[in-house]
């Protein structure tokens, strides 16, 4: 992932991107149950695929039909809440 692949205005410059990229901080997520969802038509889908592939074990969730909008997020809400409930029960 590169700064020029990010949404316009999301980062000040390449250094800001590098300093805040989640990909450089993945060891901090070790041992945390994760769910990563993204709509296939969402502009963040390409980097979300990279992120999901970089995390081991692969997080719950996935890339499903939809975009970066309330309709997609509502379609995922039940599964996301079930995931949280499962984590709270353990």
C-alpha positions as CSV (number, residue, x, y, z in Angstrom):
1,X,0.0,0.0,0.0
2,X,1.2,3.4,-0.9
3,X,0.2,7.0,0.1
4,X,-0.9,7.7,-3.5
5,X,-3.5,4.9,-3.2
6,X,-5.3,6.5,-0.2
7,X,-8.3,8.7,-0.4
8,X,-7.6,12.3,-1.2
9,X,-6.8,14.3,1.9
10,X,-6.6,11.3,4.2
11,X,-2.9,11.8,4.8
12,X,-0.7,14.9,4.7
13,X,2.0,13.2,2.7
14,X,3.9,9.9,2.2
15,X,5.5,10.2,5.7
16,X,2.1,10.7,7.4
17,X,0.8,7.7,5.5
18,X,3.8,5.6,6.6
19,X,3.5,6.8,10.2
20,X,-0.2,5.9,10.5
21,X,-0.6,2.9,8.3
22,X,-2.2,0.0,10.2
23,X,-0.1,-2.4,8.1
24,X,3.0,-1.2,10.1
25,X,1.3,-1.8,13.4
26,X,-0.1,-5.3,12.9
27,X,1.9,-6.8,15.8
28,X,-0.1,-4.6,18.2
29,X,-3.2,-6.6,17.1
30,X,-1.8,-10.0,18.2
31,X,-4.2,-11.9,20.4
32,X,-7.1,-9.6,19.6
33,X,-10.2,-11.1,18.0
34,X,-10.8,-9.1,14.8
35,X,-13.6,-8.7,12.3
36,X,-12.9,-6.7,9.2
37,X,-15.8,-6.1,6.8
38,X,-15.8,-4.1,3.6
39,X,-18.1,-3.7,0.6
40,X,-16.7,-5.0,-2.7
41,X,-17.6,-1.7,-4.4
42,X,-16.1,0.4,-1.6
43,X,-13.0,2.4,-2.5
44,X,-11.4,0.9,0.6
45,X,-11.9,-2.7,-0.7
46,X,-8.4,-3.0,-2.3
47,X,-6.5,-2.0,0.9
48,X,-9.0,-4.0,3.0
49,X,-8.0,-7.1,1.0
50,X,-4.4,-6.4,1.7
51,X,-5.1,-5.9,5.4
52,X,-7.1,-9.1,5.7
53,X,-4.4,-11.1,3.9
54,X,-1.7,-9.6,6.2
55,X,-3.4,-10.6,9.5
56,X,-3.0,-14.1,10.8
57,X,-5.3,-15.7,11.6
58,X,-7.5,-14.1,8.9
59,X,-10.1,-12.0,10.7
60,X,-13.8,-12.7,10.7
61,X,-15.9,-10.9,8.2
62,X,-15.0,-10.4,4.6
63,X,-15.5,-8.5,1.4
64,X,-19.2,-8.7,0.5
65,X,-21.3,-7.1,-2.2
66,X,-22.0,-3.4,-1.4
67,X,-20.4,-0.1,-1.1
68,X,-19.3,2.5,1.4
69,X,-22.8,3.4,2.5
70,X,-25.4,2.8,5.2
71,X,-27.1,0.1,3.2
72,X,-24.0,-2.1,3.2
73,X,-23.2,-1.3,6.9
74,X,-26.8,-2.2,7.9
75,X,-26.5,-5.5,6.0
76,X,-23.5,-6.4,8.2
77,X,-24.8,-5.2,11.5
78,X,-26.3,-8.5,12.7
79,X,-23.2,-10.5,12.0
80,X,-21.0,-7.8,13.6
81,X,-23.1,-7.8,16.7
82,X,-23.1,-11.6,16.8
83,X,-19.3,-11.4,16.6
84,X,-19.1,-8.9,19.5
85,X,-21.5,-11.0,21.6
86,X,-19.4,-14.2,20.9
87,X,-16.2,-12.3,22.0
88,X,-17.9,-11.0,25.2
89,X,-19.1,-14.6,26.1
90,X,-15.5,-16.0,26.1
